[in-house]
């Protein structure tokens, strides 16, 4: 899921919207454990990264067009490898 905040959402609002949609989708649409990824366009504070990590959600931030950083690489090593800079 990618939530952009450009022109209308602050990063904390984008995070809340994303996390709710991801958890709802995983619960309603998926059977068994799933790997969830949240794409944002700005850095999160450490507290929100910690929450996403506890819930097993990888947080990926697009720093500049086409350049990504995984905020919590230990959550999913495959995601970390894909977006390794």
CORCOR-V614220 format. One record per pair of residues at least 4 apart in sequence whose ideal C-beta (glycine too) atoms are under 6 Angstrom apart, sorted by sequence separation. I is the first residue (numbers start at 1). GAP is how many residues later the second one is. D is the distance in whole Angstrom. If there is no record, write none. Layout:
{{I;GAP;D} {I;GAP;D}}
This chain:
{{5;4;4} {9;4;4} {25;4;5} {26;4;5} {30;4;5} {44;4;4} {63;4;5} {9;5;5} {44;5;5} {52;5;4} {5;6;6} {62;6;5} {63;6;6} {52;7;5} {73;7;4} {26;8;5} {60;8;5} {61;8;5} {5;9;5} {70;9;6} {49;10;6} {60;10;5} {70;10;5} {3;11;4} {59;12;4} {59;13;6} {70;13;5} {3;14;6} {22;14;5} {3;15;5} {68;15;4} {1;17;6} {58;17;5} {43;18;6} {58;18;5} {38;19;6} {53;19;4} {1;20;6} {18;20;5} {1;21;6} {36;21;4} {37;21;5} {38;21;5} {39;21;5} {40;21;5} {41;21;5} {58;21;4} {49;22;5} {53;22;5} {49;23;5} {60;23;6} {14;26;6} {11;31;5} {15;33;5} {1;37;6} {2;37;4} {4;37;5} {35;41;6} {37;42;6}}
